[in-house]
Amino acid sequence: MQTFYKICLILMIVGGINWGLIGLFQFDFVGWLLGGSASLWSRIVFTLVGAAAIGGIPCLFTEQVTGE
């Protein structure tokens, strides 16, 4: 499960940076990189970021996720 949470965190960071760019500069980096916000690839990335956010919810309720 450790790898799953790391992947979720990476996707959430990508999504957070993208939202920050949209908020500050009105620039959708993922959309720009993948052919527009409505392209199939952009929609797949947006869906994966949303799924990662949902998958990361259990981290809020555990004491330690690092697996030490």
GUZADREN-924493 format. One line per 8 residues: number of its first residue (from 0); their letters; for each residue x, z, y of C-alpha. Coordinates in Angstrom, 1 decimal. Layout:
REM residues N
NUM = a = X/Z/Y ~ ...
REM end
This chain:
REM residues 68
0 = mqtfykic = 0.0/0.0/0.0 ~ 2.9/0.5/2.3 ~ 3.5/-3.2/2.7 ~ -0.2/-3.8/3.4 ~ -0.1/-1.4/6.3 ~ 3.1/-2.9/7.7 ~ 1.5/-6.4/7.6 ~ -1.6/-5.0/9.3
8 = lilmivgg = 0.6/-3.4/12.0 ~ 2.4/-6.6/12.6 ~ -0.8/-8.6/13.0 ~ -2.3/-5.9/15.3 ~ 0.8/-6.1/17.5 ~ 0.5/-9.9/17.7 ~ -3.1/-9.5/18.6 ~ -2.4/-6.8/21.2
16 = inwgligl = 0.3/-8.9/22.8 ~ -2.0/-11.9/22.9 ~ -4.8/-9.9/24.5 ~ -2.3/-8.5/27.0 ~ -1.2/-12.1/28.0 ~ -4.9/-13.1/28.3 ~ -5.6/-10.1/30.5 ~ -2.6/-10.4/32.7
24 = fqfdfvgw = -2.0/-14.2/32.9 ~ -5.1/-15.8/31.4 ~ -2.8/-17.3/28.8 ~ -3.8/-17.4/25.2 ~ -0.5/-17.7/23.4 ~ -2.0/-18.0/19.9 ~ -4.3/-20.7/21.1 ~ -1.5/-22.5/22.9
32 = llggsasl = 0.8/-22.3/19.9 ~ -1.8/-23.4/17.3 ~ -3.6/-26.2/19.2 ~ -6.3/-24.4/21.3 ~ -8.5/-21.4/20.9 ~ -11.1/-23.3/18.9 ~ -8.7/-24.9/16.4 ~ -9.0/-24.0/12.8
40 = wsrivftl = -5.5/-22.4/12.7 ~ -6.1/-20.2/15.8 ~ -9.4/-19.1/14.3 ~ -7.6/-18.2/11.1 ~ -5.0/-16.1/13.0 ~ -7.8/-14.4/15.0 ~ -9.7/-13.6/11.8 ~ -6.5/-12.2/10.2
48 = vgaaaigg = -5.8/-10.0/13.3 ~ -9.4/-8.7/13.2 ~ -9.2/-8.0/9.4 ~ -5.8/-6.2/10.0 ~ -7.4/-4.0/12.6 ~ -10.2/-3.1/10.1 ~ -7.6/-2.6/7.3 ~ -5.5/-0.3/9.6
56 = ipclfteq = -8.4/2.1/10.2 ~ -7.4/4.4/7.3 ~ -4.1/5.1/9.0 ~ -6.0/7.1/11.6 ~ -7.2/9.5/8.9 ~ -4.0/10.1/6.9 ~ -1.2/12.5/7.8 ~ 1.6/10.3/6.7
64 = vtge = 1.7/6.6/5.9 ~ 5.5/6.1/5.8 ~ 5.8/6.8/2.1 ~ 8.8/9.0/2.3
REM end
